């Protein structure tokens, strides 16, 4: 159990990739804290209600963990929202929300946790990117902007804190069967008029591997990046997308 007694914070761990990662880490012996706005009602994962777009809430949640365990070994900054809309269809209010959660939320988590890891002189962090950290997609101006930003945040933070034995990498999933995808599919259906089965087929055929991934498949890569088995990767953007971005 490579994560036995390791203290790990996962943001957005109630659903999707975050939930799958919490479960994988717990199964491997970790003490996992899920920071989310809604609980998954699972007794074996510690839950702290936290809106990551509110720095005060992030600070309070991190302090709660540090006060109890005297440190934090790993962070998976996963919390995020998706938006399927072009620039004109994106209201200023919606843009602010996507930016606040997807970018400010990650920045705030790093700002609260990096000093803890710096004092320990060790730590491993994974940020949630996207295939859109590499390529552009239609009707994704706000969402793609945030994921491009996370890619650069990964690189800069990795450089700044390598001397403190802190690794920072970015997981960049493609199309994954999660509630975020379900929402995006619904938005696309409303615009295109296509049935859900037709949209599913389009998504599957867009991947060279000809299928959509499950959250557990991404969780396994996240766990590798966090683990001691990853001894030399930092500042890396790691595509897990069925070959989509290599086309």
C-alpha positions, 0 to 999 in steps of 0.5 A: 500500500504505497500511500499508507498513512499519507495525508492527501487533499483532493478537491472536488472529490465528490463525483467523477475523476475526483471521487475515483481518485479518492477511492483509489488513494483510500484503497492504497492506505491514504488518509484522504480529505475531500474538499468539495461543496457537496458531500459524497456521503462516504464514511471512509473519506474525510469530507470538508465543505469548501468552496475553492473559489473562496480563499478564506475557506481554502485556508481554513480547510487546509489549517484543519488538516495540518492541525490534525496531521502536522503536514500534507503529503499530496494534493490533487487540485481537481475541482472544476466546472465545464462550459460549452459555449462560445465567447458571445454566448458566455455572460460575464457572470458565467465567465467569472464563475468558470475562472474563479473555480478553475483557475483561482481555485487551483491557485488558492489551493497551491497558495495555502498548501505550498508553504506547508510542503516547503517547510516539510521539504517534500510533497507531490501535487497534481493539477487538473488540466484537460486535452484543451491544455494542448489543443483548442475546441469549438464553443470552449473559449472560457473553459479552454482558457482556464485549462491553458492557464493551468498548464502554465501554472503547473510549469512555473510552480514546478520550477519555483519549488523543485529545490524544495523536493516538491513535484508539480504535474498536470493530468490532462484527460480527454473525454471521460464519462463523468457528470461534467461530460453529461452536462456538456452533452446536454448543452450540445444536444440543445444546440445541435438537436441530436439525440444523446446516442448520436452524440455519444457515438460522435464522442467515441469516434473522435478518439483514436482508441474509439471509446470514452474513458472511465474515471478510474482510468484517470485516477490510476495515472493521478496516483502514479504522478503523486506516488514515490514511483514518480521520482523524476517527473515535474512540470509535465502535462500528461495527456490521458486522452485515448490518442486525441491530442496526438492526431 
